[in-house]
Amino acid sequence: MTAPVTFLYKSDPVRGRIWAEVFQRHAPEIDFRIWPDVGNASSVRYLAAWEPPADIAERFPNLQVLFSSGAGVDQFDFAALPPDLPVVRMVEPGIIRGMVEYVTHAVLGLHRDMAAYRRQQKQAAWKPLQVKTAAERRVGVLGLGSLGQAVLTQLTAFGFECAGWSRSRHAVEGVQCFAGEGELGAFLARTDVLVCLLPLTDSTRGFLNAKLFAQLPRGASLVQVGRGPQGVDADLIAALDAGHLGEAVLDVTEPEPLPPEHPFWRHPHIQLTPHIASMTQPSSAAEVVIDNLRRFDRGEAMLGLVDRARGY
Ligand code: GLV
């Protein structure tokens, strides 16, 4: 008899039960368990977690892969993980669709001046603003991973003038792609609506700062769906108050939840949502993870495998 293989899930238990059903259907040979029902710790080969236990190496001596239950891996303390343990980000159709919906909604709202109309409604002011065409609106997406590319494909279909920027060179159909520090200035200079979908790493902490905002055209707007620590709050407020930036749509903040006294809550040019832009959808996520387990078994590269040196 072969030794049992346990897949341990340590995240929201309600969604975990949907993962369990998918595993039962598609990978019944795997002993799927939901934390804290660990079973025999030495049988745990795979762990899907948002926050893994601190003593992961001692607790699960036979662990072979760590899956993040979300798109990001910045919540992991890489130094506390065994150095050769493969770490995999969540790249699944549900999380991609959710992000496309949120960003499309935000960009269309900015494009059609919805924030201005909400302010006008408060004043009972019936005042049509000039309507621009999508082709006259230049959208720029920071980060060209699977989320950034899917967002750009949808925005291109609306007819927006689309560009993307990433550290390394990418190609996305219908999108002008900029790469590296050297091309950041040119990318920003042509961007009316800036969407941040960057991962949180040492080089993106504090990235959305006064120097970056100054390179955007006057009246540009920001959609921040990356991670809170990428933003410098005082710089954003100063840019909005000076009218250099028009509006900001923020789904992530630092800290989260945002304390009630934080100025973002009441700023007239900030729209805030509580980190809901997109969430892992349990049934499609479990299917993607099972597919990755099969790849791992065959010795193939897993989708979403993290490059630890890069941090994403
Ligand atoms: C959410 O922010 C995620 O990383 O899935």
Boltz pocket constraint, residues with backbone or C-beta under 6 A from the ligand:
constraints:
  - pocket:
      binder: B
      contacts: [[A, 69], [A, 70], [A, 71], [A, 72], [A, 73], [A, 226], [A, 278], [A, 279], [A, 280]]
      max_distance: 6.0
